[in-house]
């Protein structure tokens, strides 16, 4: 199993082909697994849930500065509800990371479901360590997801005829990278990013339209580079076009 971010890059070619095929029959689009057969949460795939959380143990002898913080892990919850291929996305020191990892490995999950059947699904899980030693329980986060298509009216004029042009439509989004809940900067939750989408549905050029500063602009543009789209359509043909997207930041 490749890392999640390498996997997204390797899947771009297949995703672009799927997006172009879907553009010809937009209302027939269905969620597809990645190259390893793993799904993302979306309109047809439900999120795995923690049914029994094992608390992470607080390491001994850490200073308050070392203790307060959080670990975030990406993982696949397989069809049997077992966490697999755990990767640490946000580190919080070796001792806390080991404790968080152990807690997740021992926790019990219910798998994600597609059409009534369990399927492997990517999720993120965070474990927060606090100064008051509150329970450090694993919590499921959904920061990467497949999206439902808009209503049919999006593709039609007021007389219900097909539009001669439709802009690119996101079908897979990624929240911008994690913002530290203990930092002092004024945290803004949404950034405006302009993206040029190729006829294959993949981002070609990405730049900030309305910046936030505090290092958040770079995180927003990095996230949009992992989006996937139905490409813009002109008279039934996929074309390259630009649009603005609002990017959320992972909430902690």
Secondary structure, DSSP 4 states (H G I P E B T S, - for coil): ---HHHHHHHHHHHHHHHHHHHHHTGGG------TTS-B-BSSSBPPPEEEEPPBPPPPTT--HHHHSEEEEEEEEE-TTS-EEEEEEEE---HHHHHHHHHHHHHSEEEPEEETTEEE-EEEEEEEEE-TT----B-EEE--EEE-PPPPGGGGB-TTSPBPSEE--EEEEEEPBPPPPTT--S----EEEEEEEE-TTSBEEEEEEEE---TTHHHHHHHHHTT-EEEPEEETTEEE-EEEEEEEEB---
